[in-house]
Amino acid sequence: MTGEPGVPGRSRGRPGATGAVGAVGTARSVAAKLRRAWRRAEELFDAVFTARWGPSARRAARDQADTLRALVLLETLGVDNPVRYETLELIPYLVADLHEWHRRMGKEEFGDPGVCC
């Protein structure tokens, strides 16, 4: 099975060597094309989704964050909170957001000096 001259379909060297390398290269290029097509489809989907529902999703997320901040603030002020145990441990994480929140709520300054502003 070494390369015999004059026999159709036979090449010199290992039989089928060029066919296997070519098949692997073709499979890789097809996989790369599929990956690129999938990325383009994801980008298109993200663009359509963001254009249509992005503002309302961001608004809903901001409203939920505001509700959580209000619950934590009420807890720090001593107002009874039905989910006291869960929100108490969030206070250190939300202190940094307090400035942005009270500005959005319309108060330029908030709290005692040194607490927020």
C-alpha positions, 0 to 999 in steps of 0.5 A, a space after each residue: 500500500 505504498 504509493 504505486 505509480 499508475 494506480 488510481 486513488 493511491 498516493 505516495 506515503 501513508 494512504 489517506 494522510 492528506 484526506 484526514 488532514 483536509 477533513 480536520 481542517 474543514 471541520 475546524 473551519 465549519 466549527 469556526 463559521 458556526 461560532 461566528 454565526 452564533 455570536 452574530 445571532 446573539 448580538 442581534 438578539 441582544 440588540 433587539 431585546 435591549 432596544 425593546 425591553 431594556 429601558 423598562 427592565 432597567 427601570 424595574 431593577 432600579 425600583 426594586 433597588 430603591 425598595 430595598 434601600 428604603 427597607 434598609 433605611 427604615 431599619 436603621 431608623 428604627 421602624 419595624 421591618 417584617 424582614 428585619 433579619 435579612 436586611 440587617 446584614 445588608 446595611 454595610 453594602 448599601 451605605 455606599 448607594 445611599 448618596 445616589 439614592 437620596 439624590 434621586 429621591 430629591 434631597 440634596 443632603 441627607 443624614 447627619 454630617 459624616 453619615 452620608 454627605 
